Amino acid sequence: MQVIAKDVRVSPDAKTQIPGLPVVVKAPADLPRSNAQDAKPLQGLLAYQYDLWERSILFWDTLRQRAVNMIAHERAGKPPLLDFDYELLLDARRFDQPANYALLRITRIDEACLEDCLDPAKPPVVVVDPRAGHGPGIGGFKRDSEIGIAMHQGHPVYFVSFFPEPCPGQTLGDVLHALRRFVEEVAKRHPGAAPIVYGNCQAGWAITLLSADCEGLVGPAVLNGSPLSYWAGESGVNPMRIAGGFVGGAWLTHFLADLGDGRFDGAWLVANFENLKPESMWEKYANLFTNVDTERERFLEFERWWNAWYFLSRGEILAIVENLFIGNKLEEGQLRICDGCTVDLRRIRNPLIIFASYGDNITPPQQALDWIPAVYRATADLKAAGQRIVYLTNPHVGHLGIFVSAKVARLEHRAILESVEEIAALAPGLYEMKIDNPSGDPDCHKPEYSVHFEERDIADIKVDTPLKAFERVRQISEANEQLYKTFVSPCVRSFSNPATAALLEWLHPMRTSRYLLSDEFNPWMRAVAGFARLVEGRRAPLPPGNAFLARERELNDQVFKGIEQGRKQRDALEERVFTLTYGDAHQTKSDVGGTAA
């Protein structure tokens, strides 16, 4: 039993428990028991307050370091954030139809050359990262990633990267032509082995466009969290599909690109992601604050990628918004890539492996799969086309978890790569890929886990998309875009220039909320850095059983639930407003292959 020392003489064996606080000594045997018991809560409170002060210093120092990393990455030219050595093979900026893309070959893991662990019998893997606001690296910024697993399996690995700035006048067609050149280059380097092309999110639909254009692809395409049916989704769960209806369509995107002097700032896309689930932002920072001793490095590693924002050209972003997210022209076969070439999903002949998650509120399984019954009226049509489509679903992982989760990489992505030959040997049809892992350990290999493919019918993918409501949004978007392009855009372009674009770039709230915490912009943060070094030298975290620390976690959970409830009410209100404005946007949850969410 311990009490706070007052008039008690300190014995030689007394130990100070908390630097800077009153000395704590053992209570004499004759001290009244009630006094010693009363001292325990006070001691715990003082210990918690001291720990809270230390964690506050370390928390703000972590945000300071994030800002320092962000500025350093900007000054370095925003190179790809890969945890692997690589060499540049092709730079599409030098093509006849230039695009800001590059093909990299992964060469080394630490001190081990890739050639030392390659299996010459295995086909090459090409990982294409999404260009949707962030920079390249999500497919390989840590060892347990898509690149890492492919290398562990012995595949030659290539990575499609991109640069921060688009080429002048760059179009979606230019990007697709560059991607085709890259795939052809990899195929030349590995004759007789069709490349496995991995497409994450935006890159997934780009790979699908390559598969469905006039030339097509040969090897399997793995589409991870990739939207192909943009109007699909569940009412109240996937609000992004109706977002275009609240701003009148694509004109606002055009306006922002005009303000950027022909460049669209990817920070706007990332801001949309954060606003989609604001409770996740609270959880991220609350988790860092509570567990700053163990979460600091992981937080900084992820934030290096999350806070590197790239640009798209005006032509690219308008083509994406008008034709895909609002127009939904991909599944309708109306998307035109270039003169004389229109995308037709029925033209796809290479096997498609679709990986989606019911925990993904950005690309839910409906958006990943509902294009299939829109393109093929029946399973017989799919078989007659000679096509094999395999889908795999995860019950809970979020959108980013599909790409960055170590558990997902070690199990699902490993299973996909180990099953490519089996998929290629399947008869034409629709299949659900099932992974049986009795041990529950994600870091296992066959035969510790098994994979089987259950044939499905296209009728199993239940679709109830209210086409008329979204068609009205498309019509209004086209009208507003025409008005903006004719009467407003020329005026905006007349006063936009590189200087004003740079000013707006650095005044974007996503950037100011980060870099203003750096010691270069905010001299007070230097004091925070100094205090943080002192704290680190004498830091002794509280034990997990501290009652006040437990109460802090409870409060964090209550705030999280409050924000979550507010977000759900916001989403429900948006659904009601959309319904009143455009018609019913409700869709029942797809029961894909009998798999429950």
Summary of the structure (lengths in Angstrom):
residues: 597
radius of gyration: 27.4
end to end distance: 52.0
largest distance: 96.7
contacts: 1941
relative contact order: 0.13
helix: 50%
strand: 14%
